[in-house]
Amino acid sequence: MRRELVLLPNGGIVIDTPGMRELGMWHDSEGLDRSFADVESYFGACRFADCTHTSEPGCAVQEAIERGDLSPERWMSYRKLKVEAEYAEDRGEYLRCKEQKFKAIKRSSRADKKR
């Protein structure tokens, strides 16, 4: 078994490291922003400034997907990498926010059951 670094003609790199199962992201939101500039260009065109780009009316991202201007796969790739980048940037804060979100859902569920 040996390690190998393969330089690709298009500028990419493949690392063959036997035994390594995965590589994670490190903080580089600028690179993500540049790689997905086409996706982020829709953000300012949403009806609401705090749009989550999931189900709000007037969401420019969802409208672009419906028109075929933005592929659903590209949008999902962006969302997945954005979450991974946020986690890499500050794991503690990411996990605290996630825990608070689930506590709020749990409280809401309890309140619904009492009604």
CORQUI-V834681 format. One record per residue. N is the residue number from 0. RES is the residue in one small letter. NEAR is the number of other C-alpha atoms within 8 Angstrom. Layout:
{{N | RES | NEAR} {N | RES | NEAR}}
This chain:
{{0 | m | 3} {1 | r | 5} {2 | r | 8} {3 | e | 7} {4 | l | 8} {5 | v | 8} {6 | l | 8} {7 | l | 8} {8 | p | 5} {9 | n | 4} {10 | g | 6} {11 | g | 7} {12 | i | 8} {13 | v | 8} {14 | i | 8} {15 | d | 8} {16 | t | 8} {17 | p | 7} {18 | g | 4} {19 | m | 6} {20 | r | 4} {21 | e | 4} {22 | l | 5} {23 | g | 4} {24 | m | 7} {25 | w | 7} {26 | h | 8} {27 | d | 7} {28 | s | 7} {29 | e | 6} {30 | g | 7} {31 | l | 10} {32 | d | 9} {33 | r | 7} {34 | s | 6} {35 | f | 9} {36 | a | 8} {37 | d | 6} {38 | v | 11} {39 | e | 8} {40 | s | 7} {41 | y | 11} {42 | f | 9} {43 | g | 6} {44 | a | 7} {45 | c | 12} {46 | r | 9} {47 | f | 7} {48 | a | 6} {49 | d | 4} {50 | c | 10} {51 | t | 6} {52 | h | 9} {53 | t | 7} {54 | s | 7} {55 | e | 8} {56 | p | 5} {57 | g | 8} {58 | c | 15} {59 | a | 12} {60 | v | 12} {61 | q | 10} {62 | e | 9} {63 | a | 11} {64 | i | 11} {65 | e | 7} {66 | r | 7} {67 | g | 7} {68 | d | 7} {69 | l | 11} {70 | s | 8} {71 | p | 7} {72 | e | 6} {73 | r | 8} {74 | w | 10} {75 | m | 8} {76 | s | 8} {77 | y | 10} {78 | r | 8} {79 | k | 8} {80 | l | 9} {81 | k | 9} {82 | v | 8} {83 | e | 9} {84 | a | 13} {85 | e | 11} {86 | y | 10} {87 | a | 10} {88 | e | 8} {89 | d | 8} {90 | r | 9} {91 | g | 6} {92 | e | 7} {93 | y | 10} {94 | l | 9} {95 | r | 8} {96 | c | 8} {97 | k | 8} {98 | e | 8} {99 | q | 8} {100 | k | 8} {101 | f | 8} {102 | k | 8} {103 | a | 8} {104 | i | 8} {105 | k | 8} {106 | r | 8} {107 | s | 8} {108 | s | 8} {109 | r | 8} {110 | a | 8} {111 | d | 7} {112 | k | 6} {113 | k | 5} {114 | r | 4}}
